[in-house]
Structure formats: structure tokens, C-alpha cells
């Protein structure tokens, strides 16, 4: 009667300690520690943060949030190509937590107005977009 609860607590404590050691070992072994901590601090798409919980049912908050996220992706995708720098992203995914108060249709409307094309996606998880200007060829500067 006493063995099973002690056994369960022991294995639970061991799992917590091993998880902590794994996180520390990953941070030490990683060549880019900042990227590791960024991955650990990012919330899953199904998770709800405190501001999102506070604004539950507030469609204006989510409209502003979608407008900001799509505008940020548009600015990154439409940035001029700099020499010796990687190309701008041509594809992006807007996670569910950014549009859960207004729906995927609103994301599509905002993105289409800014030049994005919808990609095959599962709206219950994310809305995938592709920057249509990435496929255009610059005929002025061809050599």
C-alpha cells in the first residue's frame, strides 16, 4: 500500500530531473544557444497566452493582430534583395493563435489584398501563404 505511491513519486521526480538535465545539455551542446532558448520559449499553436485569454471574444483585437502579422510578413517578403544576403521568405504560415478570434477567411482577405496567394492548408492549425511576387522575373536587369 505504501510502495505504489512512493514508486510513482520517485519516477515522476526522475522524469522531471531528466527533462531539466536534457534542456541544460541541449543549451550547452547547441552552437547557437539563443536559437535554443527561442525554441523553448515559443508557445505551441494550440496554447493560449494571458493577453489572448483576456481578449477572448474581442474580434477587433484579433483583426489588429492579423493585420500586424500579415503586414510584418509582407514587409519581409517585399524587402529589396541585398547583395550577399539570403533571399526574403516567399512562404509563411500564420498560426491559429493569431487568427482564432476572426477566422481563417479574414486572414485570406487581408493577405490577398497585400499580394499573397493561399497555399493548401488546414485552417484548424494554420493558414499558409505564398508571396506571389517571388515568382516574377525582373526583365529590366537581365544580362
Residue, then its C-alpha position, 0 to 999 in steps of 0.5 A: x500500500x505504501x510502495x505504489x505511491x512512493x514508486x510513482x513519486x520517485x519516477x515522476x521526480x526522475x522524469x522531471x530531473x531528466x527533462x531539466x538535465x536534457x534542456x541544460x545539455x541541449x543549451x550547452x551542446x547547441x552552437x547557437x544557444x539563443x536559437x535554443x532558448x527561442x525554441x523553448x520559449x515559443x508557445x505551441x499553436x494550440x496554447x493560449x497566452x494571458x493577453x489572448x485569454x483576456x481578449x477572448x471574444x474581442x474580434x477587433x483585437x484579433x483583426x489588429x493582430x492579423x493585420x500586424x502579422x500579415x503586414x510584418x510578413x509582407x514587409x519581409x517578403x517585399x524587402x529589396x534583395x541585398x547583395x550577399x544576403x539570403x533571399x526574403x521568405x516567399x512562404x509563411x504560415x500564420x498560426x491559429x493563435x493569431x487568427x482564432x478570434x476572426x477566422x481563417x477567411x479574414x486572414x485570406x482577405x487581408x493577405x490577398x489584398x497585400x499580394x499573397x496567394x493561399x497555399x493548401x492548408x488546414x485552417x484548424x492549425x494554420x493558414x499558409x501563404x505564398x508571396x506571389x511576387x517571388x515568382x516574377x522575373x525582373x526583365x529590366x536587369x537581365x544580362 
